[in-house]
Amino acid sequence: MYLINLLLIRYKAFKSRKQSFFHDFSKCTIGLIILFFNFAQNHFYTNIMHVKHLIIIALFLISGYVYAQSYSSIKMEELGSEIPVNCLPSADSIFNCPEIVKTKSLVVNYNDIHEINHLGISLFSNETKELLNLPVCNFIERMMLELVLEKSNESLMQKLNRLKLNLLKNGSQFGELNFSSLSSVLDEIQHPAKFSLLREDNQFAAVWEYNQDDRFAFIFPASRDLIFGTDKKESDELLNKMLLGSGNFCNERNTFPGDVVREAELKFNEEKNIFTKKGAEFILPIVNANTYYQKTEEGAFELLFSKDFPEESFLNMIVKNQGNFDHKLHVTHRMYGNFSPDFDISLQEFLCYFRDDYDIYAAAQFSEPNKMKLTAVLRNRDYNFIHLMLVNAPVDNIFSPDGMLTAEFYSNIPQQSIRNFMGDITK
């Protein structure tokens, strides 16, 4: 009975793919072998069928440990399945696997729950990745491995076309006469080699210069899906986890440094006696990064936050994380698959999470007397994806010391399909 229970537990763990190699595999194997022989010794002469069953169970348990490696995403699991078992280390490593590339090493990294979250051809040091752009460098390593693993040049070229990638060696595209083997080019790139990572519009270009006069370039879109290798479900879950675990992400009361603006940058509204600093627009003119100021008696300009101007104050609160109170935000996170968990978080902490890597655009209006609705777009600068937040609040709550705001948060919205949605909610 003990063995049956053990089998069921092992099967469930294997099926969920959530266990890791924190286990010492050798100890597990030895323990199973001892269990097998003890059981066999006691039952061999009484029931030969027990031994046959035990052999099957023992082999299943042992094989389960061999293949129970966990991965942080479907993409990682697909890639990991292509690596020969004898090659793949069980800890962060740079390792050789000549079955894949002859002279270049591979790299594997594990996260804090021992899932593989990075696999690729080792092209950068950890220090270089941190200096340049860690996610992009990891993507380059991973994609080079994916491309090398393609079964033929035809399938490799199809993948390049499908993902809108471009490989160039000395000006020749992959598949042309002078560039027919990606593995050979990667093997040629040895130290010292000059590397540069360029960004223009919505594309990255990784360029290696080596052997004095050789040049290899990899050009790819600045796309979250592509670079992080996660689908919407995985990206939504990761963001939700990060928001819930953000803790004291920002400790400063006013998380944005005080603006220093010149009057020449501002447009004066004579009717309201306030000033506007025009910001960038997102798709629709009404959704923008405008901010609003008042002139003090001393002649300085300070961000507007006044009950006399609820719309402009609400916009400043979100676009600039401006406010002197401890506002609370009740968030309904609209995730993939109609899954919508709720959580409460400090407004400043929520906005602080997006401060460094995002631009925020917003539009505000009265939805009914004494109640306001604000639409905010959070656009990631590096990877060209967006989140959408619809915030509702009674006007009194905006100016209350511990006012509660409610928000529907739509994460990882496709940017190309946002126009219609934004048009509907900003009429």
Summary of the structure (lengths in Angstrom):
residues: 427
radius of gyration: 28.2
end to end distance: 66.7
largest distance: 101.6
contacts: 1204
relative contact order: 0.07
helix: 37%
strand: 27%
